[in-house]
Amino acid sequence: MNKKHNTEITASEAGRRGGLATLKNQGREYFKKIGKKGGNRTAELYHDLLSEFGKKGGRPRRPALTEYMEGEDQ
């Protein structure tokens, strides 16, 4: 394969190019619309879980390594 005519691209590069092309064709408002639509759908599907996180003070934290180790002693 000639370095000047490299036709292979990575998945992330393909995604970036596709996103930029969509931005050029559809505009910023399109991305705002689909983002809002996705957020609403997520809230609809995971309402109970998100509500529980909110009551606990926000995003759930990962258990500390020591908490994992306590379970192994038994």
SULKAUR-V635984 format. One record per residue. PHI is phi in whole degrees, -180 to 180 (NA if undefined). PSI is psi in radians with two decimals (none if undefined). BURIAL is b if it has 9 or more other C-alpha atoms within 8 Angstrom, else e. Layout:
phi:PHI psi:PSI burial:BURIAL
phi:PHI psi:PSI burial:BURIAL
//
This chain:
phi:NA psi:2.28 burial:e
phi:-76 psi:2.33 burial:e
phi:-64 psi:-0.53 burial:e
phi:-70 psi:-0.51 burial:e
phi:-118 psi:0.87 burial:e
phi:-72 psi:1.96 burial:e
phi:-97 psi:-0.20 burial:e
phi:-86 psi:2.36 burial:e
phi:-130 psi:2.78 burial:e
phi:-77 psi:2.88 burial:e
phi:-63 psi:-0.66 burial:e
phi:-68 psi:-0.64 burial:e
phi:-67 psi:-0.70 burial:e
phi:-64 psi:-0.71 burial:b
phi:-65 psi:-0.71 burial:e
phi:-63 psi:-0.80 burial:e
phi:-63 psi:-0.74 burial:e
phi:-64 psi:-0.72 burial:e
phi:-65 psi:-0.72 burial:e
phi:-67 psi:-0.65 burial:e
phi:-66 psi:-0.71 burial:e
phi:-65 psi:-0.72 burial:b
phi:-60 psi:-0.76 burial:b
phi:-64 psi:-0.74 burial:e
phi:-80 psi:-0.71 burial:e
phi:-100 psi:-0.56 burial:e
phi:93 psi:2.99 burial:b
phi:-66 psi:-0.65 burial:e
phi:-60 psi:-0.59 burial:e
phi:-62 psi:-0.80 burial:b
phi:-66 psi:-0.65 burial:b
phi:-63 psi:-0.73 burial:e
phi:-66 psi:-0.82 burial:e
phi:-72 psi:-0.52 burial:e
phi:-66 psi:-0.76 burial:e
phi:-66 psi:-0.72 burial:e
phi:-62 psi:-0.77 burial:e
phi:-66 psi:-0.70 burial:e
phi:-64 psi:-0.72 burial:e
phi:-65 psi:-0.70 burial:e
phi:-67 psi:-0.71 burial:e
phi:-62 psi:-0.77 burial:b
phi:-63 psi:-0.65 burial:b
phi:-66 psi:-0.76 burial:e
phi:-74 psi:-0.64 burial:e
phi:-118 psi:0.54 burial:e
phi:-55 psi:-0.85 burial:b
phi:-63 psi:-0.75 burial:e
phi:-66 psi:-0.80 burial:e
phi:-66 psi:-0.63 burial:b
phi:-64 psi:-0.73 burial:e
phi:-63 psi:-0.75 burial:e
phi:-62 psi:-0.72 burial:b
phi:-63 psi:-0.69 burial:b
phi:-67 psi:-0.50 burial:e
phi:-83 psi:-0.11 burial:e
phi:108 psi:0.33 burial:e
phi:122 psi:-2.53 burial:e
phi:-68 psi:2.42 burial:e
phi:-69 psi:2.54 burial:e
phi:-95 psi:2.73 burial:e
phi:-78 psi:2.54 burial:e
phi:-65 psi:2.52 burial:e
phi:-71 psi:2.77 burial:e
phi:-58 psi:-0.65 burial:e
phi:-64 psi:-0.56 burial:e
phi:-68 psi:-0.60 burial:e
phi:-68 psi:-0.69 burial:b
phi:-69 psi:-0.54 burial:e
phi:-62 psi:-0.61 burial:e
phi:-71 psi:-0.41 burial:e
phi:-79 psi:-0.34 burial:e
phi:-71 psi:-0.36 burial:e
phi:-79 psi:none burial:e
//
